[in-house]
Amino acid sequence: MKDIRGGLGYVVIKDGGSLFVRLEGLRLVADQRWPERTRELEQAADGYSERFRVRIEGVVRALGLTSDEQAALSAAAADRRLLTIDFIARPRNLVADWVYRVKNAKLLDDPVRRLAGPGQAGVYEIAFEAAGWSVADVEEWYQNVDLRARFEASASGGQGEQIDTYPLASEWLGAIPGWVRLDYEMYSIPDQAQLIYDGQVVADTGGLVSGQGSLYWYYPAEAGKPTTIDVRIYAPNSGTAWVYTFYGPDPDDAPPGS
């Protein structure tokens, strides 16, 4: 396993491709950047051939977890749900991120442990494991990947129409296909949200809506096509308020159930 020392980063835990828990603003310490990997020799059913089973065990260290996140993690552990865990950091003096991904990971029973002691108040450890018949089954490594292609941006406002334009491509990777997502909160007075690409509405709330929701659209990254997308909010009623977070293309961030 490769390592680039130093750098601030974050850990993303995904459930079925969708964002599950994101732990931000962390300095990735050794046990976060170096999950333990071992190989166990097993004898095949024919009694002659042998194969190695790759196992990964590790700990994610979080500076804080909400009660909802703790409950979700405990439920995932009880269900033995398959998760994807991305360790992402920006090394010192470099502009590109690196990513180490653990695939097909399962959280251990009672996975969340709160640490105690000097300097550890509010720190939690989340234990996980993964296994497969090859390294490719359980891990992926990306170096010099600029995750600005899969950025986040937030906006808020009141009555009227607002259109914000966001890039879909990275200067390092160019245009890469993936799911675009808009998480919105319209509160009690309804508003409308749309994703507009190449002059066409590609995702829509279908009119004025209240409360929380999400819009998804798969960006195909076709040659010669635009590499920007517009987020349009239509808020005709007085006293209204809204807020949204836009997530750029991510191949893994598929709509739930897809």
N, C-alpha and C positions, 0 to 999 in steps of 0.2 A: 504494500500500500504506500502511495506517495504522500508526501507531506510538504506543505509550505508553511513555515513557522510565522506566527503572529497574524495580526489582522482581525478586525472586527467582523462579526458575521451574525448569522441567525440559523435556526433550525426549523424546518418545515416538516410537519407530519401530515401525510395525505391518506385519505380513506377512499379507496376506489377511484383515485385520480382527483378527487375533490379535496379542497383545503380542509383540514381537520383541526390542527392546532399549529399556530405559528408563534415561535418564541424569538423575539427580536432583540437587537442591541446587545448581543452577547459577545464577549471575548471568548473565542472557542478554546477551551482549555484542553489539555492532552487527552482526557478520557472522552471528549466530544469529537476530537479529530481522529482518534485512533481506536475505533471499536476493535475488540480482540477477535482475531480470525484464526481458526484452527482447522486442521484436516484430520478426519477420523477414517481409518482404513476399515472397509467392510468387505466381507466375502460374499460374492454373488451367489445366486441360488444354485448354479452349476457346480459349486464347490471348488472351482479352480480360479476363475478370473477374480480380480479384486478391483475395487474402485474406492475413491476418496470422496467422502461427504464433507463439504465445506460448511463450517458453522461460524457464525458471527454473534458475538455478545457485546453489548455496549450499554452506556448510560448517557442519557441526555440530561444536562443540568440546566434548569430553568430558574430565572430570578424571581418568578412569580407565576402563579396559576390561579385562574378564577375558579369558583366552585363548579361552574358549568363545565370547564375544561377538565377538572379533576374527575367529575362524574362521567364525562364522555370517555376519558382514558380508562377508567375502571371498567366501564361497560365493554370497551373494545378488548380489554384483557380477558374479561369473563367469556366473551364470544369467540376468543382466539381469532379475531379478525385479522386479515392480512393488510398491512399498512406499508407505505413507502416513507422512508425517513431521509431527508436531504440535509446534509451539513454544508453550509455555504459560507464562504469567507472571502474577504478582499485582502490579499497579502500586502505587506508594507511595500511602498514605492512601486506598486503595480496598479494598472487601471482595470485589469480583468479579474473576474472572480474565479474561484475554483469550487467545484462541487464534488462531494463524495456521497453517493446514494446507496442506501441499504434497501434492497427490494424484498418483498415477501416477508416483511418483519412482523413478529408477533410480540405484543407487550407481555411481560411476565405477570404472573398472578400478583395482585395488589401492587401494581407497578410504580405508584407514586409514593415517594418517601421524602418527608420533610427533614432537612438537616437541622442540627442544633449546634450551638457553640459560637464562639467569637467570629464575627464577620459572615455568619451563615444564616442569619435570620431571614426568613422568607425564601430560602433557596430550596428547590425541590429536585429530586433525581427521579428520572423515568427510565426504568430498565426494560431492555428489549433483547430479542434474539431472532436469528434468521438461519435458514439452512437450505442447501441445495447440492446438486451433484457436480456443479462446476462453479467457478468464481462468477461467471456471467449470470448465473441464476440468482445470485444474492447481492451483487454489488456492481456499480458503474462508477466510472471516474471521468470527470470532465475537467480539463485544464484550459486556461485562457478562454473561458466562457464568460461573455459579458452579459450578465443577467439584466442589464438595463433594457434588453429587448422584451423582458417580461416584468415591466415595472408596475408600480402602483401609483395612482394619483387620486386625490380626493377633491371634491368641490361641494359647496353648499350655497343656498340662496333663498329667495322669496318669490313674490309674484312677478310674472313676466315669462319671457322665453330666453333661455340661455343655451348656447352651443359652444362646446369645448372640443378642440381637436387634439388628438394624441397620436404619436408615432406607433407604427406596428413593426418597425425594423430596428436593428442595432447596427451601429457603425462597424462593429466587429464581426457579427454573424450575418449581416444583411437581413433579408426577410426570411423568417422561418414560420412554417405553419403551426397553428395551435389554437386553443380555445381562448376567446376573449370573454371576459365576464364583467358585468356591472352589478354591484350590490347597492341597492337603494333603500332609503327610508323616507317615505312621504308623510309620515305622521298622520294626523286625523283628517286634515283637509287634502283632498286628492289632487294629484298631479300626474303627468305622463312622462315616461322616459322612452327614448328611442336610441338605437345604434344605427348610424347611417354610414354606409361604405360605398364609395364610387357613385354617390348620388342616389343610392337606393336604401330604403329602410330594411335592415337585415334582422333586427330584433326590436320588439315593441311591447309595451305593457298592454296594448290593445285598448287604450283610452285612459281616462283618469282613474288612478288607483290610490288607495290609502295603505299605510303600513309598510312593512318590509317585503322585499322580494329580490330576485336576481334575473338578469337577462344574460343569455349565452349566445355566442355566434362563433362558428369555426372559420378562422381565417386561413384560406388556402395558400396564400403567398405565391400567387401566380405571377410569372414573369410579365413585366410591362404594366402591371396593375398598380393602383395607388398603394402607398405604404403608410397612409394615415387613416384614421377613423374619427367620426364626429359623435359626440354624446350630446343629444338634444333633450332638454328638460322644458316641458310646457306646463306652466303653472298659472292658470287664468284667475284663480280666486284670491281675493284679498285675505290677508292674515295667514297665508300658507307659508310653509317652510319645508325644506327638503335637504337631504345630504346624500352623496353617493361616493363610492370608491370604485375606480376603474382598474382592472387588471389586464395587462397586455398579454400577448399570445403565450400560452403555455400548453404544450402537447398533453400534459397530464391532467389539466384542470377541466375535465369533462363534466357535463351536467349530471347530477345524481340520477342513477338508474340507467344511464346510457351505455 
